[in-house]
Amino acid sequence: MDKDALKGRTALVTGSTRGIGAAIASQLESRGVRVIRQGTKPADGTIGADLSDTAGAPALWDEALAMADGQIDMLINNAGVFEASPIALEDDAWLENWQRSQQINLTAAAQLSRVAVLHWEARGSGGRLVQVASRAAYRGDSPDHWHYAAAKGGMVAMGKTIARHYAHERIYCFTICPGFVDTAMAGDYLATRGGPALLADIPLGRVAEPEEIGRIATFCALDAPASMTGAVIDANGASFVR
């Protein structure tokens, strides 16, 4: 779509203060979309919402909808955490980490997806969802990241379910599965797992740039043909192929 066709369109992008989310938000804005950003703390033009709290996602949606004058056309679920949780932890600590990861990485995305679908159904307008998952959904992850892999696998399954059941209402859903991306979140992990040695597992020889994932997400949100709904797009430098 050109800029004229996108005038008046609004997107809510979670986790958009840095990394992949910031790249997505900037690229959508460059196409003429009004972007409402979410971060953990409020800032100029950014809604502060704690997605680790079950009340955080509904409150974020309500505030974003008010800012958007009652119309949100696109939702990009990008917010996430990647925190180690060794299996040797005490039971309560391991379970707490599991539940925190599920809440931020999957449940908050589900909460937002649900209200977005209901919003689009009520308006009869259709809408687009983009879920940012991970190659971990298919490949798995390290022994310290069971929770992360499980949450991202759930996000993939959720996206497919949404696509199958709401396509006839022009509600489309696309899921992106990046591998490592050059962000602070991935950088910490690369350093602790051997740094350059880990890159040997990536045939491309490097991790993805946030702007690359941003281009994929922007394509899904604006340009992907309707027949692509339900697609899961890998972006991992051929470190995992299906």
C-alpha positions in Angstrom: 0.0 0.0 0.0 1.2 3.5 -0.7 1.2 6.3 1.9 -2.1 7.8 0.8 -3.9 4.4 1.2 -2.4 4.1 4.7 -3.5 7.5 6.0 -5.6 7.0 9.1 -4.3 3.5 9.8 -3.0 2.8 13.3 -0.8 0.0 14.6 0.0 -1.0 18.2 3.5 -2.4 18.5 4.5 -3.9 21.8 8.1 -3.9 23.0 8.8 -1.1 20.6 11.3 1.1 22.6 14.4 -0.8 21.3 15.6 -3.6 19.1 13.1 -5.4 16.8 10.1 -3.5 18.1 11.7 -0.1 17.5 12.7 -1.2 13.9 9.1 -2.3 13.2 7.6 0.9 14.6 10.0 3.1 12.6 9.4 1.3 9.4 5.6 1.4 9.8 5.8 5.1 10.5 7.9 5.6 7.4 5.0 4.1 5.4 2.6 6.6 6.9 1.1 4.4 9.6 0.3 6.0 13.0 2.2 3.8 15.5 1.3 3.5 19.2 4.3 2.2 21.1 4.5 0.2 24.3 7.4 -0.1 26.7 7.8 -1.1 30.3 7.9 2.6 31.3 5.9 5.5 30.0 7.7 8.0 27.8 6.8 10.6 25.2 4.6 8.8 22.7 5.1 5.5 24.5 2.6 3.7 26.8 4.1 2.2 29.8 2.6 -1.2 30.5 3.8 -4.1 32.6 3.0 -7.2 30.6 4.2 -9.4 33.4 1.0 -8.4 35.2 -2.2 -10.1 33.9 -3.9 -6.6 34.1 -1.2 -5.0 31.9 -2.3 -6.1 28.5 -6.0 -5.1 28.8 -5.0 -1.8 30.3 -2.5 -1.2 27.4 -5.3 -2.0 24.8 -7.7 0.4 26.4 -5.2 3.2 26.6 -4.0 2.6 23.0 -7.6 2.5 21.7 -8.3 5.8 23.4 -5.2 7.3 21.8 -6.2 5.9 18.4 -9.7 7.5 18.6 -11.3 4.0 18.8 -9.6 2.4 15.8 -6.6 0.1 15.8 -5.9 -1.6 12.4 -2.8 -3.7 13.2 -1.4 -5.4 16.2 2.3 -6.4 16.3 3.0 -8.7 19.3 6.7 -8.3 19.7 7.3 -7.8 23.5 9.2 -10.6 25.1 11.8 -11.6 27.7 14.7 -14.1 27.4 15.8 -15.0 30.9 17.7 -18.1 32.0 16.1 -20.5 34.4 18.4 -23.5 35.2 16.5 -26.7 36.0 18.6 -27.0 39.2 16.8 -24.0 40.8 14.5 -24.5 43.8 11.1 -25.6 42.7 9.3 -22.4 43.5 11.9 -20.2 41.8 11.9 -22.4 38.6 8.1 -22.3 38.5 8.0 -18.5 39.1 10.4 -18.1 36.1 8.2 -20.4 34.0 5.1 -18.4 34.8 6.7 -15.1 34.2 8.0 -16.2 30.8 4.6 -17.5 29.8 2.8 -14.4 30.9 5.1 -12.0 29.0 5.9 -14.0 26.0 2.6 -15.7 25.4 -0.3 -14.8 27.6 0.0 -11.1 27.1 0.1 -11.6 23.4 -3.0 -13.8 23.6 -4.8 -11.2 25.7 -4.0 -8.5 23.1 -4.8 -10.8 20.2 -8.2 -11.6 21.7 -9.3 -8.0 22.2 -8.0 -7.1 18.8 -10.0 -9.8 17.1 -13.1 -8.8 19.0 -12.5 -5.1 18.1 -12.2 -6.0 14.4 -15.3 -8.2 14.5 -17.3 -5.5 16.1 -16.2 -2.9 13.5 -16.5 -5.4 10.6 -13.2 -3.8 9.4 -10.8 -6.7 9.3 -7.4 -6.3 10.7 -3.8 -7.7 10.8 -1.9 -9.5 13.5 1.8 -10.1 13.4 3.3 -12.3 16.1 7.0 -12.2 16.7 7.9 -15.7 17.9 11.3 -17.5 17.6 13.0 -20.4 15.9 13.0 -21.9 19.4 9.3 -22.7 18.7 10.5 -25.4 16.3 14.2 -26.1 17.1 14.0 -25.7 20.9 16.4 -23.8 23.0 19.1 -24.2 25.7 18.5 -26.2 28.9 18.0 -22.9 30.7 15.2 -21.8 28.4 12.5 -24.4 28.4 10.0 -21.8 29.3 11.0 -19.5 26.4 10.8 -22.3 23.8 7.4 -23.4 25.1 6.0 -19.9 25.0 7.1 -19.3 21.5 5.8 -22.6 20.4 2.4 -21.6 21.8 2.6 -18.3 20.0 3.0 -20.1 16.7 0.1 -22.4 17.4 -2.1 -19.5 18.5 -1.3 -17.6 15.3 -2.2 -20.5 13.1 -5.5 -20.9 15.0 -6.4 -17.3 14.6 -5.6 -17.4 10.9 -7.8 -20.5 10.3 -10.8 -19.3 12.1 -11.0 -15.6 11.2 -9.8 -15.3 7.7 -13.3 -15.1 6.4 -13.7 -11.9 8.4 -10.6 -10.4 6.8 -8.7 -10.9 10.0 -5.2 -12.1 9.0 -2.4 -13.4 11.2 1.3 -13.9 10.3 4.0 -15.2 12.6 7.7 -14.5 12.3 10.3 -16.8 13.8 13.7 -15.1 14.0 16.9 -16.8 15.2 19.4 -14.6 17.0 19.0 -10.9 16.3 21.5 -8.2 17.1 19.8 -6.9 20.2 20.8 -6.5 23.8 18.6 -9.5 24.7 20.4 -11.8 22.2 23.8 -10.2 22.9 23.9 -11.3 26.5 23.1 -14.8 25.5 25.7 -15.0 22.7 28.4 -13.8 25.2 27.5 -16.5 27.8 27.3 -19.2 25.2 30.7 -18.7 23.6 30.2 -15.7 21.4 31.7 -16.2 17.9 31.8 -20.0 18.4 28.0 -20.0 18.4 27.9 -18.3 15.0 29.4 -21.4 13.5 25.9 -22.9 13.8 24.5 -20.1 11.5 25.3 -20.8 7.8 24.8 -17.1 7.0 27.7 -16.4 9.4 26.0 -13.6 11.3 22.9 -12.9 13.3 20.0 -10.9 11.8 19.7 -7.2 12.1 16.6 -5.7 13.8 15.9 -3.8 10.6 15.6 -7.1 8.7 12.9 -8.4 11.0 11.3 -5.0 10.8 11.0 -5.3 7.1 9.4 -8.7 7.3 6.9 -7.5 10.0 6.1 -4.4 7.9 5.5 -6.5 4.8 3.1 -8.8 6.8 1.3 -5.8 8.4 0.8 -3.9 5.1 1.6 -5.8 1.9 1.3 -9.5 2.3 -1.5 -10.9 0.2 -4.5 -12.3 2.1 -3.7 -15.8 0.9 -0.5 -15.7 3.1 -2.6 -15.6 6.3 -1.4 -18.3 8.7 2.2 -18.2 7.3 5.1 -18.8 9.6 8.2 -17.0 8.3 11.7 -18.1 9.3 14.5 -15.6 9.6 17.4 -17.4 11.1 20.2 -17.4 8.6 19.4 -21.1 7.8 20.4 -22.2 11.3 17.1 -24.1 11.3 15.1 -25.0 8.2 11.8 -26.8 7.9 
